[in-house]
Amino acid sequence: MKKTRIGILVGTKGRGSNMRAIIEACQSGRIPGEVVAVFSPKDNTPAVQNAHALGTEVILVNPDEPDFAVQFLSLIHCMRIELLCLAGYMRLLPKEIVQAMPGRILNIHPALLPKFGGKGMYGMKVHEAVIASGEKESGCSVHYVTEEYDEGEILLQKKCPVYPEDTPQTLAERILPLEHECYVEAINLWIERHDD
C-alpha cells in the first residue's frame, strides 16, 4: 500500500510533541504515511532534537527570506510531499504556499474553533481566554490552513470539560493528549479522502 508523503513545519519555541505524535504514528503504522522531512526555522530547538532522535530528516528554512515561498515550494515539490502539517508554527504562511497547496495543509489549534482563534491566540493565551470566558468545555481542532489565522474548514475536533478549579496550565495539560490523538485521526481522515 502506498504511503502518503508528509512534511511537518515546526516553529521555534515548541517542544514538538504534536510533531512527535505524527512521526511515531507513521512509524508504528497507525498512519499509512511517512514523515519525509521536518522543516524548521531554527536548528537545535527541542522539536528539532526530537525529530533527530526519531530518525527524521530536518531541513532548515528561513521564513524571513524574501524568496521563502519559492524555496519552500521547491522543496515540497522535489520531496513529493502530499500533505504538510503545521506543528507549533505560529506565523501565517505566505499566500503563494497556501494557494499552491489547496486542501493539503493542516494545523492544530488548542481550542474549539471558531471560538478562541485568530491572530495572537496561541499557547497559554488560548487557555487563559477559555477560562476567563467561563466556558464549560474546551478541546482542540484540526483545520485546513488558509490565508487567515484559524479560519480554514475544520476537519476534526475533540472535546474535554473545563473545571471550575482549572488554571491555564491544568487545562493545557488535559488538552495536549487530545491534540496528539486528534492530529493522528485527522491525518488518517485526510488520507482516506485523498486515497486514489
C-alpha positions in Angstrom: 0.0 0.0 0.0 1.3 3.4 -1.0 2.3 5.6 1.9 1.3 9.3 2.0 4.4 11.5 2.0 4.0 14.0 4.9 6.1 17.1 5.8 5.9 18.8 9.1 6.7 22.5 9.6 7.6 23.4 13.2 8.1 26.7 15.0 11.0 28.0 17.0 9.6 27.6 20.5 7.6 24.4 20.9 8.7 21.0 22.3 7.5 19.3 19.2 5.0 16.9 20.9 2.5 17.0 18.1 5.3 16.5 15.6 6.5 13.5 17.6 3.0 12.1 17.8 2.7 12.2 14.0 6.1 10.7 13.4 5.6 7.9 15.9 2.1 7.1 14.4 3.7 6.8 11.0 6.5 4.6 12.3 4.1 2.3 14.1 1.7 2.0 11.2 -1.2 3.9 12.8 -0.9 6.4 9.9 -0.3 4.9 6.5 2.2 7.6 5.8 5.8 8.6 6.2 7.2 11.9 7.5 9.8 12.6 4.9 11.1 15.8 6.5 10.6 18.2 9.3 11.1 21.8 8.3 12.3 24.2 11.0 13.3 27.9 11.0 15.9 27.2 13.7 18.4 24.5 14.5 18.8 22.9 17.9 15.3 23.6 19.2 13.6 20.9 21.3 11.4 20.0 18.3 14.5 19.5 16.0 16.2 17.4 18.7 13.1 15.3 18.9 13.0 14.9 15.1 16.6 13.8 15.0 16.0 11.3 17.9 13.2 9.8 15.8 15.5 9.5 12.8 13.6 12.0 10.7 15.4 14.4 8.3 15.4 18.0 9.4 15.7 20.8 6.8 16.2 24.4 7.9 14.0 27.0 6.2 14.0 30.8 6.8 10.6 32.4 6.7 12.3 35.8 6.7 14.0 35.3 3.4 12.3 37.3 0.6 12.0 34.2 -1.6 11.0 31.8 1.2 7.7 30.8 -0.6 9.5 29.9 -3.8 12.3 27.9 -2.0 9.8 26.1 0.3 7.5 25.1 -2.6 10.5 23.9 -4.5 11.4 21.6 -1.5 7.8 20.4 -1.3 7.8 19.6 -5.0 11.3 17.9 -5.0 10.4 15.8 -2.0 7.0 14.9 -3.4 5.3 15.9 -0.2 1.5 15.4 -0.4 0.4 16.7 3.0 2.0 19.5 5.0 1.2 19.6 8.8 2.0 22.6 10.9 3.0 21.8 14.5 3.8 24.8 16.6 4.4 27.1 13.6 2.8 30.4 14.7 3.2 32.6 11.6 0.9 33.0 8.6 2.1 31.0 5.6 2.7 33.2 2.5 -0.3 33.1 0.3 1.8 31.6 -2.6 2.3 28.5 -0.5 -1.4 28.3 0.6 -2.6 28.8 -3.0 -0.2 26.2 -4.4 -1.4 23.5 -1.9 -5.1 23.9 -1.6 -6.6 21.4 0.9 -3.1 20.0 1.6 -2.0 21.9 4.6 -3.3 21.1 8.1 -2.8 22.9 11.5 -3.9 22.1 15.1 -5.4 24.7 17.5 -5.8 24.1 21.2 -9.4 25.2 21.4 -12.8 24.5 19.8 -12.7 26.8 16.7 -14.2 29.1 15.6 -14.1 30.3 19.2 -10.7 31.5 20.6 -8.9 31.6 17.3 -7.3 34.3 15.2 -4.2 36.4 15.4 -2.5 36.4 18.8 -4.5 33.4 20.0 -1.9 30.7 20.7 -0.4 28.7 23.5 -1.4 29.7 27.0 -3.3 32.8 25.7 -5.9 30.5 24.3 -6.4 28.6 27.6 -6.5 31.9 29.6 -9.2 33.2 27.3 -11.3 30.0 27.6 -11.2 30.1 31.4 -11.9 33.8 31.5 -15.0 33.3 29.3 -16.5 30.8 31.7 -16.8 28.1 29.0 -17.7 24.6 30.3 -15.8 22.7 27.7 -12.7 23.2 25.5 -10.6 20.9 23.4 -8.7 21.1 20.1 -9.4 21.5 16.4 -7.5 20.3 13.3 -8.3 22.6 10.4 -7.2 23.3 6.9 -4.8 26.2 6.6 -5.9 29.3 4.6 -4.5 32.8 4.2 -6.1 33.9 7.5 -5.4 32.6 11.1 -7.6 29.7 12.1 -10.3 30.3 9.5 -10.0 27.1 7.4 -12.6 24.4 7.4 -12.5 22.2 10.5 -11.5 18.6 9.8 -11.8 17.1 13.3 -12.4 18.3 16.9 -12.0 16.6 20.3 -13.6 18.0 23.5 -12.9 17.9 27.2 -14.5 19.6 30.2 -13.3 22.8 31.8 -13.4 22.5 35.6 -14.1 25.5 37.9 -10.7 25.0 39.6 -8.8 24.9 36.2 -5.8 27.1 35.6 -4.5 27.7 32.0 -1.7 25.1 32.8 -4.1 22.3 34.0 -6.3 22.9 31.0 -3.4 22.8 28.6 -2.2 19.5 30.2 -5.7 18.0 29.7 -5.9 19.1 26.1 -2.4 18.1 24.9 -3.0 14.3 24.8 -6.2 15.1 22.9 -4.2 17.1 20.4 -2.0 14.1 19.7 -5.0 11.8 19.2 -6.9 14.4 17.1 -4.0 15.1 14.8 -3.3 11.5 14.1 -7.0 10.8 13.4 -7.4 13.9 11.3 -4.4 12.9 9.1 -6.0 9.4 8.6 -9.3 11.1 7.6 -7.4 13.3 5.2 -5.6 10.2 3.7 -8.9 8.3 3.3 -10.4 11.3 1.4 -7.4 11.5 -0.9 -6.8 7.8 -1.4 -6.9 7.3 -5.2 
